[in-house]
Amino acid sequence: MATETAAPQATYDEWRTRRWTVTGRVVVLLWLVAAVAILLAGEHRSDLGSLHGGLADGSVTEVRITGLPEGGLENGHSTVRLTWESRFVHRYTEILVVSSRRTDAGTTNPDHLLVVVGDPVVTLQEIQPDVVIVRDEYRSGTSWEAAGWTLRGTPGSAVAVLWLATLFTLLGGPQPWRATRWAWFWIMLASPLLGAAAYALLGGPLVAGRPSASARRLTGGWAFLVGALLLGGYSGT
């Protein structure tokens, strides 16, 4: 007598419940909004060489300077922030300006900034005489920094809150896909911006499909090692 084989039952996945499906999609939507805000209002870390190159090829026409008195420093040193726009992205770099070589010899530089002797505006105007120099004052308030991007004021605070909300979703939500909780935690710690966005997209039923039940997940130990390498490489740049 023929026997019927029961169809295999699908593994229960809490991510498929309405509560977590809606939560996950909201988190993804907020990260898409955050990405647009970062591109429009954020500043990406660059270097003085890139600024000089932009001035030389004409792609940079205005430079905003913070922390440098008009006419340069008469004596002493100052951390100076240079901000400019290149290829539709706001960029910035910080340098340590000293009044003389003698001052440079006795100046501490804990952030290992590039040291420039004398007024850097002179060099900028030599490269591009028509460059517009705008003097700015330091802006107070909170800021958010990750992956070389800085977002100041309310948008920066909002992104920081979104990152915390994503972390709470990881800790309090269903078991994530493709990696364990600890693995996603180390990924988000190593790269807060890309890590949180990757978890939002790949950790649950959002853009990518559900992995098979037999698929291996990245464990916390491997993720910690990868994160340590990423952090070490980033801090050395």
MIGUGU-492355 format. One record per residue (C-alpha): residue number from 0; residue in one letter; x, y, z. Coordinates in nm, 4 decimals, m for minus. Example, Ala and Ser with C-alpha at 12.3 -4.5 7.8 and 13.67 -1.06 7.14 Angstrom:
BEGIN
k  r  east  north  up
0  a  1.2300  m0.4500  0.7800
1  s  1.3670  m0.1060  0.7140
This chain:
BEGIN
k  r  east  north  up
0  m  0.0000  0.0000  0.0000
1  a  0.1357  0.3342  m0.0968
2  t  0.2155  0.5788  0.1799
3  e  0.2032  0.9536  0.1584
4  t  0.5024  1.1568  0.2647
5  a  0.4143  1.4645  0.4630
6  a  0.5416  1.7881  0.3185
7  p  0.8262  1.9388  0.5221
8  q  0.7132  2.2138  0.7547
9  a  0.8668  2.5534  0.7050
10  t  1.0914  2.6654  0.9883
11  y  0.9293  2.9339  1.1985
12  d  1.0952  3.2682  1.1503
13  e  0.9881  3.5532  1.3760
14  w  1.1115  3.8006  1.1182
15  r  0.8091  3.7003  0.9083
16  t  0.5625  3.8329  1.1661
17  r  0.3996  4.1629  1.0835
18  r  0.5542  4.3371  1.3829
19  w  0.9129  4.2729  1.2809
20  t  0.8551  4.2989  0.9063
21  v  0.7186  4.6508  0.9515
22  t  0.9949  4.7406  1.2006
23  g  1.2645  4.6198  0.9654
24  r  1.1275  4.8089  0.6686
25  v  1.0975  5.1278  0.8707
26  v  1.4625  5.0957  0.9777
27  v  1.5714  5.0488  0.6155
28  l  1.3681  5.3501  0.5048
29  l  1.5226  5.5653  0.7765
30  w  1.8727  5.4575  0.6736
31  l  1.7967  5.5522  0.3134
32  v  1.6869  5.8962  0.4350
33  a  2.0027  5.9170  0.6476
34  a  2.2195  5.8301  0.3462
35  v  2.0648  6.1163  0.1483
36  a  2.1144  6.3552  0.4428
37  i  2.4787  6.2520  0.4770
38  l  2.5458  6.3108  0.1068
39  l  2.3673  6.6473  0.1025
40  a  2.4659  6.7937  0.4396
41  g  2.7649  6.5870  0.5501
42  e  3.1346  6.6519  0.5008
43  h  3.3802  6.3831  0.3930
44  r  3.7329  6.3804  0.5307
45  s  4.0012  6.4481  0.2697
46  d  4.3552  6.5874  0.2684
47  l  4.5375  6.9044  0.1774
48  g  4.6791  6.7473  m0.1386
49  s  4.3280  6.6855  m0.2727
50  l  4.2382  7.0491  m0.2032
51  h  4.5467  7.1706  m0.3863
52  g  4.4643  6.9421  m0.6805
53  g  4.1069  7.0727  m0.6955
54  l  4.2342  7.4307  m0.6974
55  a  4.4824  7.3521  m0.9728
56  d  4.2250  7.1948  m1.2059
57  g  3.9603  7.4568  m1.1313
58  s  3.7046  7.2253  m0.9693
59  v  3.7360  7.4102  m0.6358
60  t  3.6450  7.7787  m0.6385
61  e  3.5737  7.8465  m0.2691
62  v  3.7453  7.7414  0.0522
63  r  3.6018  7.8005  0.3995
64  i  3.8590  7.8349  0.6772
65  t  3.7947  7.7915  1.0492
66  g  4.0432  7.8596  1.3264
67  l  4.2828  8.0920  1.1413
68  p  4.2897  8.4691  1.2029
69  e  4.2928  8.6881  0.8947
70  g  4.6542  8.7538  0.8047
71  g  4.7740  8.4278  0.9600
72  l  4.9281  8.3624  1.2989
73  e  5.1679  8.6147  1.4451
74  n  5.2945  8.3685  1.7030
75  g  5.1971  8.0222  1.8231
76  h  4.9893  7.7534  1.6577
77  s  4.6273  7.6693  1.5764
78  t  4.4249  7.3736  1.4476
79  v  4.2687  7.4912  1.1217
80  r  3.9775  7.3324  0.9370
81  l  3.9505  7.3762  0.5600
82  t  3.6172  7.2987  0.3910
83  w  3.5397  7.2919  0.0192
84  e  3.3084  7.1343  m0.2365
85  s  3.4401  6.8967  m0.5011
86  r  3.2376  6.6788  m0.7371
87  f  2.9149  6.7607  m0.5518
88  v  3.0586  6.6404  m0.2175
89  h  3.1462  6.8664  0.0748
90  r  3.4993  6.7820  0.1870
91  y  3.7183  6.8920  0.4755
92  t  4.0622  6.8494  0.6221
93  e  4.2272  6.9657  0.9416
94  i  4.5838  7.0902  0.9617
95  l  4.8070  7.2292  1.2348
96  v  4.9262  7.5773  1.1389
97  v  5.2367  7.7076  1.3184
98  s  5.3869  8.0538  1.2917
99  s  5.7470  7.9355  1.2481
100  r  5.9728  7.6318  1.2432
101  r  6.0789  7.7158  1.5985
102  t  5.7167  7.7035  1.7089
103  d  5.6733  7.3709  1.5265
104  a  5.9608  7.2158  1.7234
105  g  5.7900  7.2876  2.0561
106  t  5.4308  7.2114  1.9550
107  t  5.2545  6.8923  2.0557
108  n  5.0476  6.7249  1.7865
109  p  4.8444  6.4436  1.9488
110  d  4.6150  6.4033  1.6463
111  h  4.9112  6.3748  1.4066
112  l  4.7773  6.6492  1.1824
113  l  4.9705  6.7764  0.8834
114  v  5.1859  7.0686  1.0007
115  v  5.1871  7.3817  0.7847
116  v  5.4283  7.6649  0.8602
117  g  5.2907  8.0110  0.7923
118  d  4.9609  8.1234  0.6431
119  p  4.8115  7.8414  0.4276
120  v  4.5931  8.0949  0.2457
121  v  4.9005  8.2229  0.0657
122  t  4.9598  7.8788  m0.0872
123  l  4.5936  7.8417  m0.1833
124  q  4.5971  8.1767  m0.3636
125  e  4.9235  8.0949  m0.5387
126  i  4.7655  7.7790  m0.6814
127  q  4.4376  7.9523  m0.7757
128  p  4.4443  8.3344  m0.7542
129  d  4.0668  8.3584  m0.8033
130  v  3.9770  8.1267  m0.5155
131  v  3.7208  8.2733  m0.2731
132  i  3.8342  8.2513  0.0900
133  v  3.5583  8.2591  0.3518
134  r  3.6416  8.2910  0.7204
135  d  3.4205  8.0791  0.9470
136  e  3.3880  8.0445  1.3217
137  y  3.3750  7.7099  1.4970
138  r  3.0194  7.5799  1.5145
139  s  2.9108  7.4506  1.8518
140  g  2.6725  7.1604  1.9013
141  t  2.6767  6.7885  1.8499
142  s  2.8187  6.6066  1.5514
143  w  2.8205  6.2506  1.4250
144  e  3.1296  6.0991  1.2645
145  a  3.1707  5.7613  1.0932
146  a  3.3480  5.6191  0.7890
147  g  3.5163  5.9539  0.7232
148  w  3.1871  6.1471  0.7212
149  t  3.0886  6.4235  0.9629
150  l  2.7292  6.5388  1.0068
151  r  2.6704  6.8310  1.2409
152  g  2.3760  6.9632  1.4379
153  t  2.0311  6.8067  1.4392
154  p  2.0948  6.5750  1.1389
155  g  2.4018  6.4352  1.3149
156  s  2.2066  6.3739  1.6340
157  a  1.9283  6.2052  1.4346
158  v  2.1717  5.9641  1.2686
159  a  2.3276  5.8806  1.6061
160  v  1.9793  5.8013  1.7446
161  l  1.9040  5.5898  1.4374
162  w  2.2247  5.3917  1.4931
163  l  2.1213  5.3254  1.8539
164  a  1.7727  5.2224  1.7399
165  t  1.9290  4.9782  1.4932
166  l  2.1467  4.8371  1.7708
167  f  1.8431  4.7896  1.9960
168  t  1.6675  4.6115  1.7070
169  l  1.9655  4.3779  1.6803
170  l  1.9689  4.3065  2.0537
171  g  1.5942  4.2767  2.1061
172  g  1.4732  4.1484  1.7716
173  p  1.4571  3.7975  1.6249
174  q  1.7691  3.5964  1.5491
175  p  1.9320  3.7780  1.2563
176  w  2.0065  3.6167  0.9226
177  r  2.3503  3.5456  0.7747
178  a  2.5378  3.6219  1.0989
179  t  2.4877  3.5847  1.4734
180  r  2.3974  3.8746  1.7016
181  w  2.7561  3.9037  1.8198
182  a  2.8827  3.9001  1.4624
183  w  2.6481  4.1819  1.3590
184  f  2.7413  4.3699  1.6769
185  w  3.1123  4.3643  1.5916
186  i  3.0367  4.4594  1.2311
187  m  2.8330  4.7598  1.3469
188  l  3.1059  4.8580  1.5910
189  a  3.3834  4.8292  1.3318
190  s  3.1956  5.0341  1.0721
191  p  2.8965  5.2121  1.2296
192  l  2.7616  5.3528  0.9036
193  l  2.8084  5.0591  0.6675
194  g  2.7615  4.7979  0.9393
195  a  2.4232  4.9301  1.0522
196  a  2.3021  4.9670  0.6941
197  a  2.4202  4.6136  0.6122
198  y  2.2354  4.4717  0.9120
199  a  1.9178  4.6591  0.8165
200  l  1.9351  4.5212  0.4614
201  l  2.0663  4.1697  0.5232
202  g  1.9781  4.0843  0.8834
203  g  1.6065  4.0278  0.8204
204  p  1.3352  4.0024  0.5523
205  l  1.4018  4.3246  0.3697
206  v  1.5828  4.3621  0.0376
207  a  1.7568  4.0247  0.0185
208  g  1.5736  3.6910  0.0355
209  r  1.5763  3.4535  0.3294
210  p  1.8836  3.2254  0.3323
211  s  1.8330  2.8507  0.3428
212  a  1.8059  2.6803  0.6808
213  s  2.1343  2.4958  0.6193
214  a  2.3280  2.8108  0.5296
215  r  2.6129  2.8926  0.7647
216  r  2.6119  3.2149  0.9626
217  l  2.9118  3.4325  1.0374
218  t  3.0058  3.3900  1.4027
219  g  3.1087  3.6551  1.6525
220  g  3.4717  3.5440  1.6716
221  w  3.5344  3.5796  1.2985
222  a  3.3430  3.9069  1.2877
223  f  3.5539  4.0402  1.5775
224  l  3.8748  3.9572  1.3910
225  v  3.7499  4.1192  1.0718
226  g  3.6307  4.4230  1.2704
227  a  3.9675  4.4551  1.4469
228  l  4.1428  4.4558  1.1089
229  l  3.9028  4.7175  0.9749
230  l  3.9424  4.9380  1.2817
231  g  4.3193  4.9010  1.2733
232  g  4.3354  4.9879  0.9052
233  y  4.1007  5.2824  0.9431
234  s  4.2824  5.4295  1.2404
235  g  4.6068  5.4141  1.0502
236  t  4.4800  5.6253  0.7610
